[in-house]
Amino acid sequence: LVLPTISRRIGQSLQTCTEYDAGAEGFRYYLAADHTIDCDKGVYTLMFYYASLMFIIYPIGIPTALLVMMSQFRSELHPPSSLNEESAIKLREDNQLFKREPITTFARIYRPRFWWYEIYNMLRRLALTCLSLAFDTLGAATIFVVVVSILTLVIERESAAYINPFLSAFTYCLHWQIVLFILVSLLLDANMTDGIGAIWISAILMVGAFTFTRLGVPQSLPTFPHLSASPPLREYIDCQPGVNWGDLHRHKHREEDHAAPGRGPQNE
């Protein structure tokens, strides 16, 4: 919530200035997002350079930093392809490394091959809230937002990136909420509906958003569903004796303990 809001404010600070005819004084230029800011004054120049620095730090720097930090644990977050997905998730849960590296929480709510999905979500939000400011006309910005919202809707539906199936369905519904909001805004701007019709449509969207939020918040915590024990990994470990990933050997011993009655770690 914070990153798109701050980034949009930064983007508005970098928008072009609007020209006004001041008569005998010639032309005056004011910031398009705030007409109290005179673009010919030194305050605007300081604000412009400060906003440029913040643009590098926030909308560019934060997603890049998160990608770099999580890429260090890519091999742990996305295990070798010879493991099936359930086995990979189970081993990932048992990996003690993640308890020492909280940054990996951003990736562990997703299926292993979608460990980067949080960065994609950041970029999607920034595209919808900030990148649209780069267009000079309302029509171009509207087309861009519609295309991005529909494209990301399809990506969300086809990827189903979350481990929790409910979260995948929930975020898919929220993507539809975004598309419907844009379409309703277009209807209102085109005066195709007004009065009581506009009120009913807005009320339905509001109730839908509240309902989705009420249903989704309890499920959006970074918890992981219990997975049944995966098939024995003895063959994989035997053919990969040098593997040093996800405490595979400890997992192998645990599965052997469960498979052999009466045998425990103290008897190994």
N, C-alpha and C positions, 0 to 999 in steps of 0.2 A: 504493500500500500504506500509506503513512504517513498520508495525509489521513483515510481512513475510520477508522483505528485511533485517532488522536488525537481525532477528532470524536466517536467513540463514547464514549471516556472522558470527554469534556466533557459529553456528553449524560447519562451516568450520574451525573455530579456534580450535574446539575440535576433529577434525578428526585425525586419526592415522597418524603417520609419515612414510614416504617412505624410505626404506633402499637402500643405494647406496654403491657400492664397490669402495673405494678410494685407492685401491692398497696397497702400503706399509703402509698407514695410517690406514688401516683396513676399517671398515664400518662407513659410515656417515648417519645420519638420518635428513631428512628435512620434514617440514610440507607439506602434500599432496596438500593443497590448495595454498601454497605460498612457493616455494622452496628457497626463500631468508632467511627463518627462520630456523635456526639450532636448532633441538630439544634437543641438548646437552648443549645449552647455557642457562644461567639464565633468559634471556629475554623471552624465550619460557615458562619457568615455571611460571613466573609472568603472562604472557598472558593467560596461561591455567587456572589458578585459577580465574583470572578476568572474563574470558569467562564463567567459571562454575557458578560464581555468577550472571552474566547477563542472563544466561540460565534459572536460577530460577526466575529472575525478569520478563523477557520478554515472552518467549513462554509458560512458566508455570504460572507465576504470573498474567499477564494481563488477560487472559481468566478466570482464577479462580476468580480474583477480580471482574470482570464484572458479573460473575455468582452469586457471593455472594451478590453484591450490588443490582442486579435486583431481586434476590430471596426474598428480603425484601418486594417487591411490587407484589409478585406473585398473591395474592388473588385479587388485583385490575387489574392486567394485564390479568389474566385468570379468568373470573367470574364463578359463579356456573353453573353447567351443565343444570340447569333448564331454563336458558336464551338462546334464540337462538343467533346465531352469530351476526346478524345485531344489535340486541338490545344491546348485550355486547359491540360492537364497539362504538355504539352511546353513551352509558353511559360512556365508557372509555374516549371518547373525552371530555365529560362534567366534568370529574373529575378534580377538582382544584389541587389535589395533584400532578399531573404530571407537572403542571406549576412550582411547587416548586422543583421538582426533575428532572433535565434535563437528568439524566442517563437513564430514562425510554424511551427517544427518540429512543434508540437502539431497543426497543421492540415494539413500537407503529406502526411501519410500517408493522408489521406482524399481521396475524390473531391471535386472543387471545390464542388459544391452542399452537401456535408456538412462544410464547414470548421469548423462549430461543434460537431462530434460529440464532441470531447474534453470539452467542458463538459457535454454530455448524459451521458457516461460517468461523470463525477464525481458528478452528481446521482443517477444510478442507484445507484452504490455507497453514497452517503450515505443514500439511501432504504432500502436493504436493511440497512444496519448501524446507522444512527442514528435515522431517523425512526420505526422500529418501537418505539423506547423511549417514544414519546409515548402509546402505548396502555397502559391500566391493567391489562388482562387478557391472559393468554397466548393465549386464543382469538382476540381481536381482532388482536393482533400477528401471529399465525400467518396469519390470513386476508389481512392486508395484505401480508405477505411473499410469500405464494403468488400473489396477484394481480399484484404488481409483477414478480415473476420471470417469470411467464407472459407478461405484456404486453411486457416488454423482450425476451423471447425472440422474440416475433413481430416486433417492431420491428427487431431485429438481422437476422432472416431476410429481411425484405422490403426493408430498406435496402441491405444489402451495401455498407457505406460505405467500406470500405478499398480503396485502389488495388490492392493485392496481393490477388488472389483467394484465395490460401492463408490469409491473415490473416482474411478474412471468414469462410471456412469454419471456421477454428480458433476464432475468438471465438464463432461459432454453437454449436460443440460445447461450449465452456465454459459458455455459457448453459444448455445442457441439463444440464451437470454441476451447476449451481446448483439447477435444478428437481429433479433426482434427489436431491440432498442434502437438500432440504427434505422431499421425500416420504418418504425413509428415516427422517429424524428423527421425522416424524409416526408412522410405523409403530412405531418403537422406543418413543415416548412412550405410544402406545396399547397397548403390550404385544402387538401382533399378531405380532411375531416376536422371538425371544430366543435365547439360547444359541448354538449353532453357526450357525443361520441369520443372526443378527445379525452374527456374526464374518465370515461369507462375504460378506454384502452390504457391510460396511465395507471388507473387503479389496478387493473389486471396485472400489469407488469410489476407494480410495487408489491402486490400480494405474492406473485410468483417469486420475486427476488427474496422476500422475507421467508417464504416457505423453503426455498433452496438453502438459504443461510441456516435456518433452524434445523434442517435435516443434516446439513453437511458439517457444521462445526464440531459436533461430537465425534464425527468420523475422521476429521482432518488431522488429528494428532498423529505424530510419527510413530505409530505402533505397527507391528507386523503380525500377520495372521500365523497361527500355529500350523506348521507343515508336518506332514507325516514323515517318518524316517525314510531317507532316500535309499536306493539300492546300494549294496556294498560297493565301495570304491577301490577294492583291493587291486583289481586289474589295472585301473588307471594309475594308482600309486606305484605298482610294481614296474610299469613300463615307463614311469617318469620319476626315477629315483632322486633326481636333483631338484624336484619341485619344492619351492619354498613359498607357498602361497596359502593364505587362509587357514593355517594350522591343519593341513590335510591329515597329517599323521595322527594328531590328537583325535580328529574326527574318526579316523580309521579304528583307533583303539576303542573309542566309545561304542562304535557299531559292533565291534567284536565282543565287548563286554555285554551288550544287550543280547547278542546271538548265543553266547555261551553261558548257560545257567550256572550260578554259583561262583562265577569268576568276577572278580572286582579288581580295581586298580591296585589294591594292596597285595594281590596275589600274582601280579605280573612279574 
